[in-house]
Amino acid sequence: MTLLRAFAFTIALTAIAPNVQPAFAQGTNVAFGTIRQDTSQPVEVTADNLSVDQASGTAVFVGNVLIGQGEMRLSAARVKVVYKAQNEGIASLEATGGVTLVSGQDAAEAERADYNIDSGTIVMTGNVLMTQGASALTAERMSVDLKDGTAKMSGRVKTILNTGNN
């Protein structure tokens, strides 16, 4: 479904800016979001169901999962939370199934996202679609550095840039 939305968005952008050609690359760096990670803020998770495994130090949220930290939002069908030793906080989040990440005016969709809390990185994989205003980029993988607000897209990157001349 994400690929279909990316295709429809690409067609719409082509209609808006017919003289702008698609750009293809193997990897590219882009700005992402206006919000920076603040690990001092709590991570709020809501979902339809929760199962906890004390032995492995994990919790699995399933169904309409929404995660928020400050103004950043991540939603997915399923999220596994991995806790640090001695329950000293969250080590990582593994989101799957229709993952959407929103930071400021930027949004990204993918099949999977892995969020490492300590490093402040989110790696999104599988049919990644990122929108920034009227522009969109697609790739197989996107690594977001929440500490400096940048992202690196790789794996058959495609974009149509809206030049704003229309």
N, C-alpha and C positions, 0 to 999 in steps of 0.2 A: 504494500500500500504506500509506503514511503516513496518508492521509486515512481509510482504513478503520480503522487503529489509533486515530486521533483520535476517530472516530465511536464506536467500541466503548468507549473510555475515557470519553467524554461520557455514554453510556448508563449505564455503571457508576456514575459519579458521581451521575447523576440518581437511580439506585436507592438510593444511600447517603444522599443529602440531597434528598429529593423537594420540599421547600419552597423550595429555593434556585433562583432563575431564572438563565438564561444572561445574561451581560453582553456587549453588543456595543459596540464603539467603533471609531473610525477610527485611533486611536493611543494607546498607553499605555506608561508607564514602570514597570518592575518590577526587583526585585533579581535578580541572577543569580549563583549560585555563591558559594563561600566562599574561593576561591583567587584571588589577585591575580597578574597577569602579572609575571614576573621574567625580563627579557630577558637577564640574565647567565647564566641556565641554558641548557644546550644543548637543541636541538630534536632529538629522536630519531625517526627514521622507519623503519618496517619495511614491506615490501611483497613481493608475488610477483615483480614485474619492475621494472626501472629502465632508463630511457634518458636520456642526458645530451646536451645540445646546447651545446658550448663556445662556439660563435659567438653564440648568443642569451643565454647565461648562464642556462639553465633545465635543470631535471631533471624528468622525469615518472615518477611512481611509479604502478603499476597493479596492482590485485588485492589485496584484503584489506589496504588501507593503514591503518596505525595510527601516529598522530603523538602524541608526548608531550613536554610541556615542564613540568618539575616534576610537579605532581599533575594538571594538566589533560590531557585526552585528546580527540583528534579522530580519527574513523575515516571512511573513504569508499572507494568503488571506485577512484577516480582522484584523484591530487593532483599539481598542477604547482607546483614550487618555483621562484621567480624570485629569483636572486641579485643582490646589490648590485654596483656597478662594482668592478673589481679584486678580486672574490671577498672582499669585506669583510663577509661575513655574508649572511643571508637577508633579502630585502626583503618578500616576500609568499608566501602559499600560496593556491592556488586548488583547492578540493576539490569534486568532483562525484560524484553517484551514491550515494544512501543515506547522506548525511552525518549523523553523530552527534557531538555535542559534550557532554562531561561535565565539570562543574566542581563539586566538592563533592557535595552531594545533588541538585543540579539537572542536568537533561539536556535537550538540544534536538535535534530531527531536522529535516532540510530536504533539498531537492534539491541545493542548492549552498551553499558557504561560502567567503568571501574573507577571509583573515586578513592584515591589514597589521601587520607586526611592530613597526615604529617607533611607530605611533600606538596600538598595543595594542587594535585594534578587529577584531571579527569580524562580518561582515555575512552573515547566513544568509537565503536566499531560496527561495521555492517550497514551499508547503504546510508551513510551519513548525509544529512541535508542540513545546511546552516543557512539561516536567513538573517540579513542585516538590512533593514529597511526594504527597499525595492530590489536589492541584489540577493543572489543566492549562490551557494557553492555546494557541490556534491563531491564526495570522496568515499573511500572505503574505511578510512581511519582519521580521527581527529584527536589530537592531544591538546588539552586546555590547561594552561598554567594560570591558576587563579590568583597567584601572588602578583603577577605583573599584567594580567588581563590579555594574554596572547594565546593564539591557537596555532597549531601546525597541522595542516591537512596533507594526507598522503594516500597514494593508491588511486591512480586515475582521477585526478582532480579536474573538475569541470566547473566553469562559471560563465555567466553572461553578465557583464558589468553595465549597469545603467549609467549612462554618461550625464544625464540630467539636462541634455540639450533639447529635450522635447517639450 
